[in-house]
Amino acid sequence: MISLRQHAISLVAVFLALAVGVALGSGFVSDRIHDGGDSGSSSLRSQNDGLSAQVNAADSFNSAIAPRLLRGLLADRSVVVVTVPGTADADVSAVKQILNQAGAGFSGQIGLTDDLVGDTSAQKLTTIVDQAIPAGATLRPELTDSGGRVGDLLGALLLRKVDAPASVNPGDVTAGLQALREGGYISYVDGSVQPGQLAVVVTGGELPADSGARGQLVARFAAAFGARGTGAVLSGRTGSAEGGSPVAVVRSDGSLSKTVSTVDDVDTSAGRIATALALAEAQRGRTGAYGVGPGASAVVPAT
């Protein structure tokens, strides 16, 4: 028997599909307005206004149903939020709000820096990472790239499996975080970060063509970081599944996509709902690709 939550998720998917279709139609009408001169422009503008109203209605529906749909979904779970250079503050705030609606606790926020994602001083970073490994812990030897090593270290410091006891001394957590911050690789507010069980890495949209390996570094970071906890989601804006952006990199790599879920439209209400649902799915050992961009298997998880 289909549950009320599954029915609500189906409605979210339907309304998002409507919003996407309407947005495309709105763009078509807008083009017609610009190409058609004054003839019929008033009628076309009216159509465009009507389509925009439908998009807003679909988005309002998703926002209104989210608290009821997500209530208790992540109860007794704590989430660490990681941001990437270029991430929109509004997206980060909206993700925190949706996690709160799902009942999750907030373990803190870490920001990756341009020095890290630009991978401009790999040898210096390797030295800092090696010195910051907490007592009794080891990093995965197969992770030799900068993103993988930093992700694995931060995961060892800040993430753990559900019901697993804390294995890292709080003093080692503080020392490890400070070492990475003093090296210029992460940012955070003192006293604001505690270990959690789940992780969300929030990134931006499509990276420009001259971004080098930034997308790969962030993708590998997200997978290595999330593997230390109960689950992780890499959420980007519309366009983040294109080119060499982190979401696109994860979706094109089978080993990464088995470790971290992706959402390609976190700048929409449906994308934020998908982020929370994907975290819930991760607790059952499942990952997926959600949104409307290339490689997405569904609009939202069928949780």
C-alpha positions in Angstrom: 0.0 0.0 0.0 1.3 3.4 -0.9 2.0 5.6 2.1 0.9 9.2 2.6 4.6 10.3 2.4 5.1 8.4 -0.9 1.9 10.0 -2.3 3.2 13.5 -1.3 6.5 12.8 -2.9 4.7 11.9 -6.1 2.8 15.2 -6.0 6.1 17.1 -5.5 7.5 15.4 -8.6 4.3 16.2 -10.6 4.4 19.8 -9.6 8.1 20.1 -10.3 7.6 18.6 -13.8 4.8 21.1 -14.3 7.1 23.9 -13.2 9.8 22.8 -15.6 7.4 22.5 -18.5 5.9 25.9 -17.7 9.3 27.5 -17.4 10.3 26.2 -20.8 7.0 27.5 -22.2 7.5 30.8 -20.5 10.9 31.1 -22.2 9.4 30.3 -25.5 6.7 33.0 -25.1 9.3 35.5 -24.0 11.3 34.8 -27.2 8.2 35.3 -29.2 7.5 38.6 -27.5 11.0 39.9 -28.4 10.9 38.5 -32.0 7.3 39.5 -32.8 7.4 43.2 -32.3 4.2 45.0 -31.2 1.9 42.6 -33.1 0.2 40.4 -30.5 2.8 41.3 -27.9 0.1 42.2 -25.3 -1.4 38.7 -25.7 1.9 37.0 -25.5 2.9 39.0 -22.4 -0.4 37.9 -20.8 0.5 34.3 -21.6 3.9 34.7 -20.1 2.5 36.2 -16.9 0.1 33.3 -16.7 2.9 30.7 -17.1 5.0 32.5 -14.5 2.1 32.4 -12.1 1.9 28.6 -12.6 5.6 28.3 -11.9 5.2 30.3 -8.7 2.2 28.2 -7.7 4.1 24.9 -8.2 7.0 26.3 -6.1 4.6 27.5 -3.4 3.0 24.0 -3.3 6.3 22.4 -2.7 7.3 24.9 0.0 4.0 24.5 1.7 4.0 20.7 1.8 7.7 20.3 2.8 7.2 20.6 6.6 4.5 17.9 6.6 6.3 15.7 4.1 9.6 15.8 5.9 8.5 16.0 9.5 10.6 13.6 11.6 12.4 12.1 8.6 15.9 12.9 10.0 15.0 13.0 13.7 17.9 12.2 16.0 20.4 12.8 13.2 23.0 15.5 13.0 24.3 17.0 9.7 27.6 18.7 8.8 27.2 21.2 6.0 30.2 21.9 3.7 30.3 24.8 1.2 32.4 25.3 -1.9 33.7 28.6 -3.2 30.9 30.2 -5.3 28.1 28.6 -3.4 25.1 31.0 -3.0 24.4 31.9 0.6 20.7 31.7 -0.1 21.1 28.0 -1.1 23.0 27.2 2.1 20.4 28.9 4.3 17.5 27.1 2.4 19.2 23.7 2.8 19.6 24.3 6.6 16.0 25.3 6.8 14.8 22.1 5.0 17.0 20.0 7.2 15.5 21.6 10.3 12.0 20.8 8.9 13.1 17.2 8.6 14.1 17.2 12.3 17.9 17.0 11.8 20.3 18.7 14.1 23.0 21.1 12.7 26.6 20.0 13.6 28.2 23.0 12.0 29.4 24.4 8.7 32.8 24.1 7.0 33.8 26.2 4.0 36.4 24.9 1.5 38.6 27.6 0.2 39.9 28.6 -3.2 43.4 27.5 -2.2 42.0 23.9 -1.6 39.8 23.6 -4.7 42.4 25.2 -6.9 44.9 22.6 -5.7 47.8 25.1 -6.0 50.0 23.7 -3.2 49.5 19.9 -3.1 52.8 19.1 -1.3 52.0 21.6 1.5 48.5 20.2 1.8 49.9 16.6 2.0 52.2 17.6 4.9 49.3 19.2 6.8 47.0 16.3 6.3 49.6 13.8 7.4 50.3 15.7 10.6 46.6 16.2 11.4 45.5 12.5 11.3 44.0 11.8 14.7 45.5 9.3 17.0 44.3 5.7 16.2 43.0 6.7 12.8 44.3 5.9 9.3 43.4 7.4 6.0 42.5 5.2 3.0 45.8 4.6 1.1 44.1 4.6 -2.3 43.1 8.2 -1.9 46.2 10.1 -3.1 44.5 13.1 -4.7 44.0 16.4 -2.7 40.2 16.2 -2.6 40.1 12.6 -1.5 42.7 13.0 1.2 41.1 16.2 2.7 37.7 14.6 2.5 38.9 11.5 4.2 40.6 13.4 7.0 37.7 15.7 7.6 35.4 12.7 7.5 37.5 11.0 10.2 37.4 14.1 12.3 33.7 15.0 11.9 31.6 12.1 10.8 30.6 8.7 12.2 28.1 6.0 11.5 24.8 6.1 13.3 25.0 4.4 16.8 28.8 4.2 16.5 30.7 5.6 19.5 32.9 8.6 19.1 36.3 7.4 18.1 38.3 10.6 17.9 39.4 12.7 20.9 37.7 16.1 20.8 41.2 17.7 21.2 42.3 15.9 18.0 39.2 17.2 16.2 40.1 20.8 17.2 43.7 20.4 16.3 43.0 18.9 12.9 40.5 21.6 12.0 42.8 24.3 13.1 45.7 22.9 11.1 43.7 22.9 7.9 42.4 26.4 8.6 45.8 27.8 9.4 47.0 26.3 6.1 44.3 28.2 4.3 42.3 25.2 3.1 39.1 25.5 5.1 37.1 28.1 7.0 34.8 27.9 10.0 33.8 29.7 13.2 35.5 28.6 16.4 33.3 26.4 18.6 30.6 26.0 15.9 31.5 22.6 14.5 30.8 19.2 16.1 30.9 15.7 14.8 27.8 14.5 13.0 26.4 11.5 11.1 25.3 12.9 7.8 26.7 15.4 5.4 25.5 17.8 2.7 28.1 19.5 0.4 26.5 22.5 -1.3 28.1 23.7 -4.5 27.1 26.2 -7.3 26.1 25.8 -10.9 28.0 24.9 -14.0 31.7 25.7 -13.8 33.3 27.7 -16.5 35.5 25.9 -19.1 38.7 27.2 -17.6 38.1 25.8 -14.1 40.6 23.0 -14.5 40.1 20.1 -12.1 38.1 22.0 -9.5 35.0 19.9 -10.2 36.9 16.6 -9.9 38.5 17.8 -6.6 35.1 18.7 -5.1 33.5 15.5 -6.3 36.2 13.4 -4.8 36.1 15.4 -1.6 32.4 14.8 -1.2 32.6 11.1 -1.8 35.6 10.6 0.6 34.0 12.8 3.2 30.6 11.2 3.1 32.0 7.6 3.2 33.1 8.2 6.8 29.5 8.8 7.9 26.1 7.4 7.5 25.5 9.2 4.1 26.1 12.3 2.1 24.5 14.4 -0.6 26.3 16.7 -3.1 23.7 19.4 -4.0 24.3 22.0 -6.8 22.3 24.7 -8.5 20.6 24.3 -11.9 23.4 23.7 -14.4 25.5 21.8 -11.9 25.1 18.5 -13.8 26.7 20.0 -16.9 30.4 20.0 -18.1 33.0 19.4 -15.5 31.0 20.6 -12.5 31.1 18.4 -9.3 27.7 16.9 -9.7 28.4 16.0 -13.3 31.8 14.4 -12.2 30.1 12.2 -9.6 27.4 11.1 -12.0 30.0 10.1 -14.6 32.0 8.0 -12.1 30.5 4.8 -10.9 32.6 4.5 -7.9 31.8 8.0 -6.7 28.1 7.7 -7.4 27.9 4.6 -5.2 29.1 6.7 -2.2 27.4 10.1 -2.5 24.0 11.1 -3.9 23.6 14.1 -6.1 20.9 16.8 -6.5 21.2 19.2 -9.4 18.6 21.9 -8.6 19.1 22.9 -5.0 18.1 26.4 -5.9 14.5 25.2 -6.2 12.1 24.0 -3.5 11.9 20.6 -5.0 15.7 20.3 -5.1 16.0 21.1 -1.4 13.2 18.5 -0.6 15.2 16.0 -2.7 18.3 16.8 -0.6 16.6 15.9 2.6 14.9 12.8 1.1 18.3 11.7 -0.3 19.9 11.9 3.2 17.1 9.7 4.6 17.7 7.3 1.7 21.4 7.2 2.5 20.7 5.9 6.0 19.4 2.7 4.2 22.6 2.5 2.2 21.1 3.8 -1.0 22.4 6.6 -3.3 20.9 8.2 -6.3 21.0 11.1 -8.8 18.1 13.6 -8.5 16.8 16.7 -10.2 16.2 17.6 -13.9 19.7 17.8 -15.3 21.8 15.2 -17.3 22.2 11.9 -15.5 19.3 12.4 -13.0 17.3 9.2 -12.5 14.4 10.8 -10.8 13.1 14.3 -9.8 13.1 13.2 -6.1 13.8 9.9 -4.3 10.8 7.6 -4.0 11.3 7.3 -0.3 
